Amino acid sequence: MLPLHLQAESHIPLYVQLRDQLRALVHCGELRTGDRIPASRELATHLGVHRTTVANAYAELESEGLIQGHVGRGTFIAGAPARQFTPPPRTNGNGHGATRWESLFADDRAEESLSRLMPEIPADSIGFVTARPSEEFFPVEEFRRCANAVLRNEGRKVLQLGSSDGYEPLKRVLMDFFREEGLAVRNEQLLITDGCQQAIDLVCKAFLRPGDGVVLENPTYPGAVAIFAGTRVRMLAVGVETNAQRTGHVGLDLDALESVLMQNRVKFIFATPDFHNPTGTAMPLAERRRLLEIAARYQVPVIEDYIYGRLRLRGAALPSLKSLDRNGNVVQIDSFSKIAFPGLRVGWCIGPESAIERLRLVKQSTDLHTDQLSQATLAEFVRRGYLARHMAKMKKVYLRRLDAMENALQKFMPEGVTWTRPEGGLSVWVTLPAGFDAGELLIHVRERGVLYIPGRHFYFQNPHPNTLRLGFGSVDEKRIAKGVETLSELLKVEFRKRQRGARGELHTHTRVALV
């Protein structure tokens, strides 16, 4: 039998492990063109996995042209596909070998990059993949008026180099914006960034060294994990509770957090208390106060990701960690990406003056400053009241879509499937019964024109393969219902298969006992 070893505890789905190991056996010469490989049922029995796992691996290898099945004869190796990132040797004009750039890479980035997690969605598919604004409602005409006004009145100024800490009119507009929300921020406490992604990167460059400990929610935003991993810090996982009935609260597990802080030297706590990505949970007020008290007691600053904080769709608003902070322990990062236009890449950091000054110096050496035309146009967009009107409109849209999502889940999902009940944000977190793999299920769902992100992509430790995220912001109500119904139908098919298998095993055991 082939030397195959699958790891059930890995975050990589079993069929992907099997596919990659078979591919590697071909590349190393262990399997050659014409060799016969075991039938799916035979290999599944040998490996102790469901036959579907092997069938899925074989289907992908056959689509690559690596194997080929013949009715009545079996499945055979058809040939080795071209290997990625290993081009054949080339020579330059002097006869010397060309540089293999991949050999110079400074770190090992995961195969599943952010771009692969958010593929382009075919027009005829229902994509629950993203948790971002719906572009169909972008107020393009209002934005164009603002851009024209900026170019007419201060075009030469905004097209010149500017200040690293941000375009002054935008900073003034934002400070007024914060003041209306009850948060007093001085100019020296505000830094304009290229979105939250850059803000996290600046924090890493300004304050972290390889080996430093950083607490992250698990699961969490994959973009944050990628940046922290590139900094080579020790990422310390603290779970996120999604079932309030089980523990009495949702959000970051503060008992686990305190245990981690007692046992480790920690530089930062990275938290998303409002409509956490991917689970959609929001920490209750008492838990927010306790988080700040724990952070102060252990003298560990908190990086608060507030990017979804203004997308509360129902329920009473809660104060942010930054607005509750009395000790200067919180740096809040935020962006226009979820409330307006993701493509402009304009965000900000709010924090103590000394921290913001350090971040400004790092930003200066990174990109000089954020694009000034975007900053100036957004300042005009806010000043004219367009942002406030757009946000009010979109909250109504997203509430309808969240209601449609929850109604569809309630109507179609089989018993045993659970999901979060977020009061805002743009996604719902679904948990399948133990033993199900959302990654393997996606293969079948995708064939029916429905896409989502398996939950394992959001974990950096101890992944739960039976979870998935459904983003509803960019899908209308009818398509939400249709997509959830399709997903539910395939789940029910899998449920019935497992029930038949369980009855078959019980029948076999009963016969053995009678004998």
C-alpha positions in Angstrom: 0.0 0.0 0.0 1.1 3.6 -0.7 3.1 5.5 2.1 0.2 7.9 2.9 -0.3 9.4 6.4 -3.2 11.7 7.1 -3.4 13.9 10.2 -6.9 14.3 11.5 -5.9 17.1 13.9 -4.5 19.3 11.1 -6.4 22.4 9.9 -5.8 21.1 6.3 -8.8 19.1 5.1 -8.1 15.3 4.7 -8.8 15.3 1.0 -6.3 18.1 0.5 -3.7 16.2 2.5 -4.3 13.1 0.4 -4.3 15.0 -2.9 -1.0 16.7 -2.1 0.7 13.5 -0.9 -0.3 11.6 -4.0 0.9 14.5 -6.2 4.2 14.5 -4.3 4.6 10.7 -4.8 4.4 11.3 -8.6 6.9 14.2 -8.5 9.5 12.1 -6.6 9.1 9.1 -8.9 7.5 6.8 -6.3 4.5 6.7 -8.7 5.0 6.6 -12.4 2.9 6.9 -15.5 0.8 3.8 -15.9 0.9 2.8 -12.3 -2.4 1.7 -10.9 -3.6 3.3 -7.6 -6.1 1.8 -5.2 -9.9 2.2 -5.8 -11.4 4.9 -3.6 -13.3 2.4 -1.4 -10.2 0.4 -0.8 -8.0 3.4 0.0 -10.6 4.9 2.2 -10.8 1.6 4.2 -7.0 1.5 4.5 -6.8 5.1 5.7 -9.8 5.0 8.0 -11.6 7.9 6.2 -14.9 8.4 4.5 -14.9 7.3 0.8 -15.9 10.8 -0.2 -12.6 12.1 1.1 -10.7 9.9 -1.3 -13.2 10.6 -4.1 -12.7 14.3 -3.7 -8.9 14.0 -3.8 -9.1 11.8 -6.9 -11.5 14.2 -8.6 -9.1 17.1 -8.2 -6.1 15.1 -9.4 -8.1 13.9 -12.4 -9.0 17.5 -13.2 -5.3 18.3 -13.2 -4.6 15.5 -15.7 -2.5 13.6 -13.1 -4.7 10.5 -12.9 -7.3 8.9 -15.1 -10.0 6.4 -14.3 -11.0 3.6 -16.7 -14.3 1.8 -16.1 -13.7 -1.8 -15.2 -10.0 -1.5 -15.0 -9.3 1.1 -12.3 -7.5 4.4 -11.8 -4.0 5.0 -13.2 -1.3 7.7 -13.1 -1.6 9.6 -16.4 1.5 11.8 -16.0 3.1 14.5 -13.8 1.7 18.0 -14.2 3.9 21.0 -14.5 5.2 21.9 -11.0 4.5 25.4 -9.8 7.3 27.8 -8.9 10.0 25.4 -10.3 10.6 26.5 -13.9 13.1 24.5 -16.0 16.7 25.9 -15.9 17.1 29.0 -18.1 20.3 30.7 -19.1 20.9 34.4 -19.8 22.9 35.7 -22.7 26.2 34.8 -21.0 25.2 31.2 -20.6 24.8 31.5 -16.8 21.8 30.1 -15.0 18.8 32.5 -14.3 18.1 33.5 -10.7 15.6 31.3 -8.9 13.8 34.0 -7.0 11.8 31.6 -4.8 15.0 30.4 -3.2 15.5 34.0 -1.9 12.1 34.4 -0.2 12.7 35.6 3.3 9.7 33.7 4.9 7.2 31.0 4.1 3.9 32.6 3.4 0.9 30.3 3.6 -0.5 29.0 0.3 -3.9 30.3 1.2 -3.3 34.0 0.8 -6.1 36.6 1.3 -6.6 36.8 -2.5 -7.2 33.0 -2.6 -9.6 33.2 0.2 -11.7 35.8 -1.7 -11.8 34.5 -5.3 -13.7 36.3 -8.0 -17.3 35.2 -7.8 -18.8 34.0 -11.1 -21.8 36.0 -12.2 -24.2 33.0 -11.9 -22.9 32.0 -8.4 -24.1 33.0 -5.0 -21.0 34.3 -3.1 -21.1 34.4 0.7 -17.3 34.8 0.6 -16.7 38.4 1.5 -17.6 40.6 4.5 -17.4 43.9 2.7 -19.8 46.6 1.5 -22.1 46.0 -1.5 -20.7 48.0 -4.4 -24.1 48.2 -6.1 -25.0 50.9 -3.5 -21.8 53.0 -3.8 -22.8 56.7 -4.2 -20.5 57.2 -7.1 -22.2 60.4 -8.3 -21.8 62.1 -4.9 -18.2 60.9 -4.7 -17.5 62.3 -8.2 -18.8 65.8 -7.1 -16.5 65.7 -4.1 -13.5 64.7 -6.2 -14.2 67.5 -8.8 -14.6 70.1 -6.0 -11.2 69.0 -4.5 -9.4 69.1 -7.8 -10.9 72.5 -8.7 -10.2 74.1 -5.3 -6.9 72.4 -4.1 -5.8 70.1 -6.9 -2.2 71.3 -7.0 -1.9 70.9 -3.2 -3.3 67.4 -2.9 -1.2 66.2 -5.9 2.0 67.3 -4.1 3.8 65.3 -1.3 2.1 65.8 2.1 2.3 65.1 5.8 3.0 61.6 7.0 0.4 61.8 9.8 -2.4 62.7 7.4 -4.1 65.4 5.4 -5.1 68.1 7.9 -8.6 68.8 6.6 -9.4 65.0 6.9 -8.0 64.9 10.4 -10.2 67.8 11.4 -13.3 66.2 9.9 -12.5 62.9 11.7 -12.0 64.6 15.0 -15.4 66.3 14.7 -16.8 62.9 13.7 -15.4 61.3 16.8 -16.6 64.1 19.0 -20.2 63.6 17.9 -19.7 59.9 19.0 -18.5 61.1 22.4 -14.8 60.5 21.9 -12.4 63.4 22.3 -9.3 63.0 20.1 -6.5 65.6 19.7 -4.6 66.0 16.4 -1.5 64.5 17.9 -3.4 61.3 18.8 -4.6 60.6 15.2 -2.6 59.0 12.3 -4.1 58.5 8.9 -3.1 55.1 7.4 -3.7 53.0 4.3 -6.5 51.1 5.9 -6.5 48.8 9.0 -4.1 46.4 7.2 -1.3 48.9 7.2 -2.2 50.0 10.7 -1.5 46.4 12.0 1.7 46.3 9.9 2.9 49.7 11.4 2.2 48.4 14.9 4.3 45.3 14.2 7.2 47.4 12.8 7.1 50.0 15.6 6.7 47.8 18.7 7.4 44.1 18.0 10.5 42.0 17.6 10.8 38.3 16.7 9.8 36.2 19.6 7.6 38.8 21.3 4.2 37.4 22.6 1.0 38.7 21.1 -2.5 37.5 22.1 -4.9 37.0 19.2 -8.5 35.8 19.1 -8.8 32.3 17.7 -10.4 32.4 15.1 -9.5 35.8 13.8 -9.0 37.9 10.7 -6.5 36.1 8.4 -4.9 39.3 7.3 -3.8 40.0 10.9 -2.4 36.5 11.3 -0.4 36.9 8.1 1.2 40.2 9.3 2.0 38.9 12.8 3.4 35.7 11.3 5.6 37.7 9.0 7.0 39.6 12.0 7.8 36.2 13.6 6.2 36.9 16.9 4.7 34.2 19.1 1.0 34.2 18.4 -0.9 33.2 21.6 -4.4 31.9 20.9 -7.4 32.8 23.1 -10.7 31.4 22.0 -13.9 33.3 21.1 -17.1 32.1 22.7 -20.0 32.1 20.2 -22.7 30.4 22.3 -24.1 32.7 25.0 -26.4 29.9 26.4 -23.4 27.8 27.2 -21.3 30.3 29.0 -23.4 33.4 29.6 -21.4 35.6 27.3 -19.9 35.9 23.8 -16.6 37.2 22.6 -13.1 36.8 23.8 -12.7 34.2 26.6 -11.4 36.4 29.4 -10.6 33.6 31.8 -8.4 32.0 29.1 -6.9 35.4 28.4 -5.9 35.9 32.1 -4.4 32.5 32.1 -2.3 33.2 29.0 -1.1 36.5 30.5 -0.1 34.8 33.8 2.0 32.3 31.9 3.6 34.4 29.2 5.3 37.7 28.6 2.9 39.5 26.3 3.5 42.7 24.3 0.0 43.3 22.9 -3.6 42.0 23.0 -5.3 42.2 19.5 -9.1 42.2 19.9 -12.2 43.0 17.8 -15.0 43.6 20.4 -17.6 44.7 17.9 -18.9 42.2 15.4 -15.8 40.1 15.4 -14.6 38.7 12.1 -15.4 35.9 11.5 -18.0 35.1 14.2 -20.0 38.3 14.3 -20.0 38.4 18.1 -19.9 41.6 20.2 -18.5 41.7 23.7 -21.0 42.8 26.4 -20.2 46.0 28.3 -19.2 44.2 31.5 -16.7 42.0 29.5 -15.2 45.1 27.8 -14.6 46.7 31.2 -13.1 43.5 32.5 -10.8 43.2 29.5 -9.5 46.7 30.1 -9.0 45.9 33.8 -7.0 42.7 33.0 -4.9 44.6 30.5 -4.1 47.4 33.0 -3.3 44.9 35.7 -0.8 43.0 33.5 0.3 46.3 31.8 -0.4 44.9 28.4 -1.7 47.4 25.7 -4.7 46.5 23.6 -5.0 47.0 19.9 -8.7 47.4 19.2 -9.9 46.6 15.7 -13.0 48.8 15.4 -13.6 48.4 11.6 -17.1 47.0 12.0 -18.0 49.1 15.1 -20.2 51.5 13.2 -22.2 48.8 11.5 -24.6 48.1 14.4 -27.8 47.0 12.8 -30.0 46.4 15.9 -29.8 46.5 19.7 -28.3 49.2 21.9 -24.9 50.7 21.0 -22.0 49.8 23.2 -18.9 52.1 23.9 -15.7 51.1 22.2 -12.7 50.0 24.3 -11.0 53.2 23.3 -13.9 55.3 24.7 -13.8 53.3 28.0 -10.0 53.5 28.3 -8.8 55.7 31.2 -5.2 54.6 31.3 -4.0 55.2 27.8 -3.7 51.5 27.1 -5.7 51.2 23.9 -4.7 52.0 20.3 -7.8 51.8 18.1 -7.5 51.1 14.4 -10.3 51.8 12.0 -11.1 52.5 8.3 -13.6 53.8 5.7 -13.4 50.3 4.2 -16.6 48.9 5.7 -18.7 52.1 6.0 -17.8 53.6 2.5 -15.3 52.6 -0.1 -12.8 49.7 0.5 -10.8 50.5 -2.6 -9.6 53.9 -1.4 -7.5 52.4 1.3 -7.9 55.2 3.9 -8.0 54.4 7.6 -6.6 55.7 10.9 -5.1 55.0 14.3 -6.1 56.6 17.5 -3.8 56.3 20.5 -1.5 58.0 23.1 0.6 60.7 21.6 3.9 58.9 22.1 2.6 55.7 20.4 1.1 57.7 17.5 4.4 59.6 17.0 6.3 56.4 16.8 3.8 55.0 14.3 4.1 58.2 12.2 7.9 57.8 12.0 7.5 54.2 10.8 4.9 55.2 8.3 7.1 58.0 7.0 9.8 55.4 6.2 7.3 53.0 4.7 5.2 55.1 2.2 5.7 58.8 3.1 1.9 59.3 3.4 -1.5 58.0 2.4 -2.8 59.1 -1.0 -3.9 62.8 -0.6 -6.5 62.9 -3.3 -8.4 60.1 -1.6 -8.0 61.8 1.8 -9.2 65.1 0.5 -12.1 63.7 -1.4 -13.3 61.7 1.7 -13.0 64.8 3.8 -15.3 66.6 1.4 -17.6 63.5 1.3 -18.0 63.6 5.1 -18.3 67.4 5.3 -21.2 67.5 2.8 -23.1 64.9 4.9 -22.9 62.2 2.2 -21.2 59.6 4.5 -23.9 60.0 7.2 -26.7 59.5 4.6 -24.9 56.6 3.0 -24.3 54.8 6.3 -28.0 55.2 7.3 -29.1 53.8 4.0 -26.7 50.8 4.2 -27.6 49.9 7.7 -31.2 49.4 6.5 -29.9 47.3 3.6 -27.7 45.1 5.8 -30.4 44.7 8.4 -32.8 43.3 5.7 -30.0 41.0 4.5 -29.1 39.8 8.0 -32.8 39.1 8.7 -33.0 37.2 5.4 -29.9 35.1 6.3 -31.3 34.2 9.8 -34.7 33.4 8.4 -33.2 31.1 5.8 -31.0 29.4 8.3 -33.9 28.9 10.6 -36.2 27.6 7.8 -33.8 25.3 5.9 -30.9 24.1 8.1 -31.2 20.6 9.5 -31.2 20.0 13.3 -27.7 20.0 14.8 -26.5 23.0 12.8 -26.0 26.2 14.9 -25.1 29.8 14.0 -24.4 33.1 15.7 -27.0 35.9 16.0 -25.0 39.0 15.3 -26.4 42.5 16.0 -24.2 44.0 13.3 -21.3 43.5 11.0 -21.4 41.6 7.7 -21.2 37.9 8.5 -22.7 35.0 10.3 -20.7 32.1 11.8 -22.1 28.6 11.2 -21.1 25.5 13.1 -21.9 22.0 11.7 -22.1 18.9 13.8 -18.8 17.3 14.9 -17.2 15.2 12.2 -18.3 17.4 9.3 -15.7 19.2 7.2 -16.8 22.5 5.7 -13.9 22.4 3.3 -15.0 19.1 1.8 -18.6 20.2 1.8 -17.6 23.3 -0.2 -16.5 21.1 -3.2 -20.1 19.9 -3.6 -21.7 23.2 -2.8 -19.5 25.0 -5.3 -20.7 22.7 -8.1 -24.2 24.0 -7.2 -23.1 27.6 -7.6 -22.7 28.6 -3.9 -19.5 29.8 -2.3 -18.3 30.5 1.3 -15.1 30.4 3.3 -14.5 27.3 5.5 -13.9 28.3 9.1 -10.4 26.6 9.2 -9.0 29.6 7.3 -9.6 31.9 10.3 -7.8 29.7 12.8 -4.0 29.7 13.5 -4.2 27.1 16.2 -6.6 24.1 16.9 -8.9 24.7 13.9 -12.5 23.6 13.9 -13.1 22.1 10.4 -16.8 22.0 11.0 -17.2 25.8 10.9 -17.8 28.2 8.1 -18.5 32.0 7.5 -21.4 33.3 5.5 -20.9 36.9 4.4 -24.3 38.6 3.6 -23.4 42.2 2.8 -23.0 41.7 -0.9 -25.9 39.3 -1.5 -29.5 40.3 -2.0 -32.3 38.7 0.1 -33.6 36.4 -2.6 -30.2 35.0 -3.4 -29.4 34.7 0.3 -32.5 32.4 0.7 -31.6 30.4 -2.4 -28.0 30.0 -1.4 -28.8 28.9 2.2 -31.4 26.5 0.9 -28.9 24.9 -1.5 -26.3 24.6 1.2 -28.9 23.0 3.5 -30.0 20.5 0.9 -26.5 19.2 0.5 -26.0 19.1 4.2 -29.2 17.0 4.6 -27.8 14.6 1.9 -24.7 14.2 4.0 -26.7 13.7 7.2 -28.7 10.9 5.5 -25.5 9.2 4.3 -24.1 9.2 7.8 -27.3 7.9 9.3 -27.3 5.0 6.9 -23.7 4.3 7.6 -24.4 4.4 11.4 -27.3 2.0 11.0 -25.2 -0.3 8.8 -22.5 -0.4 11.5 -25.1 -1.1 14.2 -26.6 -3.9 12.1 -23.1 -5.5 11.6 -22.3 -5.3 15.3 -25.7 -6.8 16.2 -25.1 -9.8 13.9 -21.6 -10.3 15.3 -23.0 -10.3 18.9 -25.8 -12.8 18.0 -23.2 -15.1 16.4 
